[in-house]
Amino acid sequence: MAGTAAGVQVVWFRRDLRPADHAPLTAAAEAARAAGAGLLPLYVFDPDLWRRADLAGRHWAFLREALVDLRRDLAALGQPLVLRTGAAVPVLAALHRSHGIAGLWAHADDGTPGTRDRDAAVAAWAAGEGIPWRVTTPGPAVRAPLPAPEALPPVAGIEPGAIPETIDRVMGDRVPGWLPDTCPGRPAGGRRAGLAATARFLERRLPRYLRDQAIPAVAGEAVSRLGPHLAWGTLSAGEVRAAAARRRDELRDLPEAITGARPRALEVFGERLNLRGAALADPPQDLPGELMPQAAGTPLFDAWSRGETGWPIVDAAMKALARDGWLPFTLRALVMQVAVLHLDLDPVRAGLALARGLVDYEPAIHWRRLRDQTAGAPGGTVPRPGSAVRFSERHDPDGRFIRSHLPALTRLPAAWLHAPWTAPADVLATAGLTLGRDYPHPVADPGATLRAARLRLQIAIAAAVPADTATAPPAPRRGRRKPVDPRQLGFDF
């Protein structure tokens, strides 16, 4: 059936799982009302995209809760969310045959190679059918958030389709390597959880935001934890910005003795929202391949990814990632620099492991910041390898974070906790710790890997100098080059 004015308007939800501040939904609802037609809100579960090696069961669990919330909210407006399984073009073609599609609306997606190819195929199909295909790209969030439409014209004779309880119900055994994926500390998904997290941050956590966000043991109670909701679109950046502005207005006329660090915290939080928006408006075009599953890892890679390197701060971070699906920005930067700069692991493989663990994984940001952290960014910034042991001593001096994730080290004194391989035998015995049995021997000497990483950096800088340069470049000295801001790896807020 060719698209006609009487056909339905289809809003294709992707990483924008909310009814409010949704420009395509608002525009499609107006077009449907004007034409006296129905509006069909659609989510397409594409198994091919979920075979990517950067996605995991924890992502589906969060997404499923968001879909349940979205279906309930859209049903209250008149038309529940419709879910279909399959590749996008066949799904859309089937809906076009059964109901006629007069217009197709969507937000721009995450920009990975697979989604770009999918959208190109959809654009070609829509053009061939004469169906307008309107894609809203992200822009600066300067306008007031859009309210949800007052009502959605329903579509007769359409089955909503079941939302699978678990992804393996749909995928079966076609996604080896990450099923099952337990994540007991995963944040709850869905719009209601996102709104509650926003209120919790602005009302209770804001005083700790600047003070504690870099401290591994307490960062989770200091930052907003809105990353997953922004990444999957249960909240929009505009909504979060508006909520922060309302909080700023409430504090404006109060004395500093009452407001404390809150106004400055709101300012910094807003700056990071701006950085996130700029990154999404200019997604990288050099994402690695199809992000498909990799061959079996090396023993060194497996030790790093499982948190079994024998370097306590690194192992605790990877255990926390597996349990909670989240890490503060300091630890994201640390584990990636250890993997790529210290242990010389493949950056794509390491980046995929981190992506699978982070519930707030957002490809356009993740891969660009990973490159900046491990290979250097445009503008003269270079990664500066640092000591993992010194990082541990500085950011977890009492060992609270390490002990919370590595129970074998619980009784080890703080003086030896950051480098247990240096502890005297009597200290290890008193702590009931046998290295190699209760906790691994280090996979490498951190001092040696740091020296090797710095040497590789010097060689890379030298190789970048034109061959006809008269003098060899000096070794990089402290402060000569701008270091990469560790917060760039992921705007985890």
BELTA-V690965 format. One record per run of one state. SS is the DSSP state (~ for helix, > for strand, _ for the rest). FROM is the first residue (numbers start at 1). LEN is the number of residues. If there is no record, write none. Layout:
ss->{SS;SS}
from->{FROM;FROM}
len->{LEN;LEN}
This chain:
ss->{_;>;_;~;_;>;_;~;_;~;_;>;_;~;_;>;_;~;_;>;_;~;_;~;_;~;_;~;_;~;_;~;_;~;_;~;_;~;_;~;_;~;_;~;_;>;_;>;_;~;_;~;_;~;_;~;_;~;_;~;_;>;_;>;_;~;_;>;_;~;_}
from->{1;8;14;23;36;39;46;47;51;57;78;82;86;88;100;101;108;113;130;132;137;168;172;191;213;219;222;227;233;237;252;256;260;262;282;299;307;312;325;329;343;347;358;363;376;377;378;381;383;388;396;400;406;407;410;414;418;420;423;425;431;435;436;439;440;446;464;483;484;486;490}
len->{7;6;9;13;3;7;1;4;6;21;4;4;2;12;1;7;5;17;2;5;31;4;19;22;6;3;5;6;4;15;4;4;2;20;17;8;5;13;4;14;4;11;5;13;1;1;3;2;5;8;4;6;1;3;4;4;2;3;2;6;4;1;3;1;6;18;19;1;2;4;4}
